[in-house]
Amino acid sequence: MEQEKYLILSERHKAEIKNYLPEDRAVLKLAEYFQNFSDSTRLKILSCLSVCDLCVNDLSNLLNINQTTISHQLKFLKDQNLVAYRRNGKIMIYYIKINYINEIMNYAVSSLV
């Protein structure tokens, strides 16, 4: 077998990187997680929910997006464990489940300026 040739990578750093590099399954989960922030509708929903808990109808009216699209994106966010809901009679009220979502979004916005 041919030996790997690296231009600047030391054996010590190579070992550290291989030790630190997540397994493929973890990388896939990370990619799925960050995919939440790659859709403008999901970002708008998260922004609204960072201010207060809302139902689909209110999100739809605020964002001027049909309720089906809002529901679909909320399901995606719920499946990723970022939002949750509670029932108030027949109305489902959605809220951000993870407190640091706002910090992630604020950091991203401030780093773009």
C-alpha positions as CSV (number, residue, x, y, z in Angstrom):
1,M,0.0,0.0,0.0
2,E,1.3,3.4,-0.9
3,Q,2.1,5.7,2.0
4,E,0.0,8.9,2.4
5,K,1.9,12.1,1.5
6,Y,1.0,15.3,3.3
7,L,2.6,18.6,2.5
8,I,2.3,20.4,5.8
9,L,0.4,18.1,8.1
10,S,2.4,16.6,11.0
11,E,1.8,13.1,12.3
12,R,0.7,14.6,15.7
13,H,-1.9,16.9,14.0
14,K,-3.0,14.1,11.7
15,A,-3.7,11.9,14.8
16,E,-5.5,14.8,16.6
17,I,-7.7,15.4,13.6
18,K,-8.6,11.8,13.1
19,N,-9.4,11.5,16.8
20,Y,-11.5,14.7,16.7
21,L,-13.3,14.0,13.4
22,P,-16.9,12.9,14.1
23,E,-18.2,9.6,12.8
24,D,-20.2,9.7,9.5
25,R,-23.5,9.2,11.4
26,A,-22.7,12.3,13.6
27,V,-21.7,14.3,10.5
28,L,-25.0,13.5,8.9
29,K,-26.9,14.6,12.0
30,L,-24.9,17.8,12.1
31,A,-25.7,18.5,8.4
32,E,-29.4,17.9,9.1
33,Y,-29.3,20.2,12.1
34,F,-27.7,23.1,10.1
35,Q,-30.1,22.5,7.3
36,N,-32.7,24.1,9.5
37,F,-30.9,27.4,9.0
38,S,-30.7,27.1,5.2
39,D,-34.4,27.8,4.5
40,S,-35.7,31.4,4.6
41,T,-39.2,30.3,5.7
42,R,-37.8,28.3,8.6
43,L,-35.6,31.3,9.6
44,K,-38.6,33.6,9.6
45,I,-40.6,31.2,11.7
46,L,-37.8,30.8,14.2
47,S,-37.4,34.6,14.3
48,C,-41.1,35.0,15.1
49,L,-41.1,32.3,17.7
50,S,-38.1,33.8,19.4
51,V,-40.4,36.8,20.3
52,C,-43.4,34.8,21.5
53,D,-45.3,31.6,21.1
54,L,-47.6,31.5,18.1
55,C,-50.1,29.3,16.3
56,V,-50.0,28.4,12.6
57,N,-52.7,31.0,11.7
58,D,-50.8,33.8,13.3
59,L,-47.5,32.8,11.7
60,S,-49.3,32.6,8.4
61,N,-50.7,36.1,8.7
62,L,-47.5,37.6,10.0
63,L,-45.3,36.2,7.3
64,N,-47.9,36.3,4.5
65,I,-47.2,32.6,3.8
66,N,-50.0,30.0,3.4
67,Q,-50.8,27.8,6.4
68,T,-49.8,24.6,4.6
69,T,-46.3,25.8,4.0
70,I,-46.0,27.1,7.6
71,S,-47.3,23.7,8.9
72,H,-44.8,21.8,6.7
73,Q,-41.9,23.9,7.9
74,L,-43.0,23.6,11.6
75,K,-43.1,19.8,11.2
76,F,-39.6,19.9,9.9
77,L,-38.4,22.1,12.8
78,K,-40.3,19.9,15.3
79,D,-38.7,16.7,13.8
80,Q,-35.3,18.3,14.4
81,N,-36.3,19.0,18.0
82,L,-36.0,22.8,17.6
83,V,-39.7,23.7,18.2
84,A,-42.4,22.1,20.2
85,Y,-46.1,22.8,20.7
86,R,-48.7,22.7,23.4
87,R,-52.4,22.4,22.8
88,N,-54.8,25.2,23.8
89,G,-58.2,23.7,23.0
90,K,-58.2,23.1,19.3
91,I,-55.2,25.4,18.7
92,M,-51.6,24.2,18.6
93,I,-49.3,26.8,20.0
94,Y,-45.6,26.5,18.8
95,Y,-42.6,27.7,20.8
96,I,-38.8,27.4,20.5
97,K,-37.6,24.4,22.4
98,I,-33.9,25.3,22.5
99,N,-33.0,28.5,24.2
100,Y,-29.8,29.2,22.3
101,I,-31.4,29.4,18.8
102,N,-31.7,33.1,19.2
103,E,-28.0,33.4,20.0
104,I,-27.0,31.3,17.0
105,M,-29.2,33.5,14.7
106,N,-28.0,36.8,16.2
107,Y,-24.4,35.7,16.0
108,A,-24.8,34.8,12.3
109,V,-26.5,38.1,11.5
110,S,-23.9,40.2,13.3
111,S,-21.0,38.4,11.6
112,L,-22.5,39.3,8.2
113,V,-22.5,43.0,8.8
